[in-house]
Amino acid sequence: MSSMIHNLLAGMTPREKRLALLMISITLLFIVFVIDYLVDSSIVRSQERVTQSQGALKLLREKEGEYYAKRDAEKQLNQLDAPKPLRTLIDNVVQKVKISEPDTKEMPDQNYPGGWLERSMELNFAEVELVPLVRFMEELSSNRTRFPIAITKLEVRRARRGKPYHTTKMTISTYERTGRDDAAQGSRGGR
């Protein structure tokens, strides 16, 4: 190989030798610049990835407290007390508020997706004043901290002209987590 290069150089004039040396130098410089460009662009891409990762990490740290709060709230929701029987709850509130005993009617239980069971009772107050009725509803709502309860239907009508009494019909519902998804399984099984 060296004899081949020696023969090639021996047949060249001094001008051709300078041109060949110049071409080799330019080629080597081009290779050095290409390598430098590739390394530099690789470093820039790495820095961009690091910046993106730092941004994502910062966002995760900001959302960490929110995540733990939601997780704790979900745990608390799953650990709610089982609701009292509606009849017992209503009797206790009626005695506490000193309101006339309503006529009651149990409604059929209803299953919802996510494993929730709704138990409802319809109440009919023949003649009741608004202030005791509002206290009755507030007292019912105060049980929300222990288990989910809601007044799902409310109809209030004036009983007689000139009298402060009202005929009231309401539906009260409690919700209990059963731990299984009966409604979703039932709807899938029926298809």
C-alpha positions as CSV (number, residue, x, y, z in Angstrom):
1,M,0.0,0.0,0.0
2,S,2.8,2.4,0.9
3,S,4.5,1.6,-2.5
4,M,1.3,2.5,-4.2
5,I,1.1,5.9,-2.5
6,H,4.8,6.4,-3.1
7,N,4.3,5.7,-6.9
8,L,1.3,8.0,-7.0
9,L,3.2,10.9,-5.3
10,A,6.3,10.3,-7.5
11,G,4.3,10.8,-10.7
12,M,2.8,14.2,-9.4
13,T,4.1,17.6,-10.1
14,P,4.7,19.9,-7.1
15,R,1.5,21.8,-8.0
16,E,-0.6,18.5,-8.0
17,K,1.0,17.6,-4.7
18,R,-0.1,20.9,-3.1
19,L,-3.6,20.4,-4.5
20,A,-3.8,16.8,-3.2
21,L,-2.6,18.0,0.2
22,L,-5.2,20.8,0.2
23,M,-8.0,18.3,-0.8
24,I,-7.0,16.0,2.0
25,S,-6.9,18.9,4.5
26,I,-10.3,20.1,3.4
27,T,-11.8,16.5,3.7
28,L,-10.3,16.1,7.2
29,L,-11.7,19.5,8.3
30,F,-15.1,18.6,6.8
31,I,-15.1,15.3,8.8
32,V,-14.1,17.2,12.0
33,F,-16.9,19.7,11.5
34,V,-19.5,17.0,10.7
35,I,-18.5,15.1,13.9
36,D,-18.6,18.4,15.9
37,Y,-22.1,19.2,14.5
38,L,-23.4,15.7,15.3
39,V,-22.1,15.8,18.8
40,D,-23.3,19.3,19.4
41,S,-26.8,18.6,18.1
42,S,-26.9,15.4,20.2
43,I,-26.0,17.5,23.3
44,V,-28.7,20.1,22.4
45,R,-31.3,17.3,22.1
46,S,-30.2,15.8,25.4
47,Q,-30.6,19.2,27.1
48,E,-34.1,19.6,25.6
49,R,-35.1,16.2,27.0
50,V,-33.6,17.1,30.4
51,T,-35.6,20.4,30.3
52,Q,-38.8,18.6,29.4
53,S,-38.2,16.0,32.1
54,Q,-37.6,18.8,34.6
55,G,-40.9,20.4,33.6
56,A,-42.7,17.1,33.9
57,L,-41.1,16.5,37.3
58,K,-42.1,20.0,38.5
59,L,-45.7,19.4,37.3
60,L,-45.7,16.1,39.2
61,R,-44.5,17.8,42.4
62,E,-47.2,20.5,42.0
63,K,-49.9,17.9,41.5
64,E,-48.7,15.5,44.2
65,G,-50.6,17.2,47.0
66,E,-53.8,17.2,44.9
67,Y,-53.3,13.5,44.1
68,Y,-52.9,12.6,47.8
69,A,-55.9,14.7,48.7
70,K,-58.1,13.0,46.1
71,R,-56.8,9.6,47.2
72,D,-57.5,10.3,50.8
73,A,-61.0,11.6,49.9
74,E,-61.7,8.4,48.0
75,K,-60.5,6.3,50.9
76,Q,-62.7,8.2,53.2
77,L,-65.7,7.8,50.8
78,N,-65.1,4.1,50.7
79,Q,-65.0,3.9,54.5
80,L,-68.2,5.8,55.1
81,D,-70.6,4.3,57.7
82,A,-73.4,2.2,56.4
83,P,-76.5,4.3,56.4
84,K,-79.0,3.9,59.2
85,P,-82.3,2.4,58.1
86,L,-84.3,5.3,56.7
87,R,-87.3,4.7,59.0
88,T,-85.1,4.9,62.1
89,L,-83.3,8.0,60.8
90,I,-86.6,9.8,60.0
91,D,-88.1,8.9,63.4
92,N,-85.0,10.3,65.2
93,V,-85.1,13.5,63.2
94,V,-88.9,13.9,63.7
95,Q,-88.4,13.6,67.5
96,K,-85.5,16.0,67.5
97,V,-87.2,18.7,65.5
98,K,-90.6,18.1,67.1
99,I,-92.6,17.9,63.8
100,S,-95.7,15.9,63.1
101,E,-95.1,12.3,62.0
102,P,-95.2,11.9,58.2
103,D,-96.9,9.1,56.2
104,T,-94.1,7.0,54.8
105,K,-93.8,4.7,51.9
106,E,-90.7,2.6,51.1
107,M,-89.4,2.8,47.6
108,P,-87.7,-0.1,45.8
109,D,-83.9,-0.3,46.1
110,Q,-82.0,0.8,43.0
111,N,-78.5,-0.3,42.0
112,Y,-76.2,2.1,40.1
113,P,-72.9,1.5,38.2
114,G,-69.8,1.6,40.4
115,G,-71.4,-0.6,43.1
116,W,-73.8,2.0,44.7
117,L,-77.2,1.0,46.2
118,E,-79.9,3.7,46.6
119,R,-82.5,3.2,49.3
120,S,-85.4,5.7,49.2
121,M,-88.5,6.5,51.2
122,E,-91.3,8.8,50.3
123,L,-92.6,11.1,53.0
124,N,-96.0,12.9,53.1
125,F,-96.6,15.7,55.6
126,A,-100.3,16.6,55.7
127,E,-100.0,20.0,57.4
128,V,-96.6,21.4,58.4
129,E,-95.2,24.9,58.9
130,L,-92.2,25.9,56.8
131,V,-89.8,26.6,59.7
132,P,-90.1,23.1,61.2
133,L,-89.9,21.6,57.7
134,V,-86.7,23.5,57.0
135,R,-85.2,22.4,60.3
136,F,-86.2,18.8,59.5
137,M,-84.4,19.0,56.1
138,E,-81.3,20.6,57.7
139,E,-81.2,17.9,60.3
140,L,-81.4,15.2,57.6
141,S,-78.6,16.9,55.7
142,S,-76.4,17.0,58.8
143,N,-76.0,13.2,58.5
144,R,-74.0,13.7,55.2
145,T,-70.7,13.6,57.0
146,R,-71.3,10.0,58.1
147,F,-73.0,8.6,54.9
148,P,-74.4,9.9,51.7
149,I,-78.0,11.2,52.0
150,A,-80.1,13.4,49.8
151,I,-83.6,14.8,49.4
152,T,-84.1,13.7,45.8
153,K,-87.7,15.0,45.4
154,L,-89.5,17.9,47.1
155,E,-93.0,19.2,46.5
156,V,-94.4,21.9,48.8
157,R,-98.0,23.3,48.4
158,R,-100.0,25.6,50.6
159,A,-102.6,23.6,52.5
160,R,-105.4,26.1,53.0
161,R,-105.8,29.8,52.4
162,G,-104.9,32.0,55.2
163,K,-103.2,29.2,57.2
164,P,-99.4,28.9,57.6
165,Y,-99.5,25.2,56.8
166,H,-98.2,23.4,53.8
167,T,-98.7,20.0,52.3
168,T,-95.3,18.5,51.6
169,K,-94.2,15.4,49.7
170,M,-90.5,14.5,49.6
171,T,-88.3,11.6,48.7
172,I,-85.2,10.9,50.9
173,S,-82.5,8.6,49.6
174,T,-79.4,7.1,51.2
175,Y,-76.6,5.6,49.2
176,E,-74.4,2.7,50.2
177,R,-71.3,1.3,48.6
178,T,-71.9,-2.4,48.1
179,G,-68.5,-3.1,46.6
180,R,-69.8,-4.8,43.5
181,D,-71.2,-3.4,40.2
182,D,-74.6,-5.1,40.0
183,A,-76.2,-2.6,37.7
184,A,-73.4,-2.8,35.1
185,Q,-73.3,-6.6,35.3
186,G,-77.0,-6.8,34.9
187,S,-77.1,-4.5,31.9
188,R,-74.2,-6.5,30.3
189,G,-75.9,-9.9,31.0
190,G,-79.2,-8.7,29.4
191,R,-77.7,-8.0,26.0
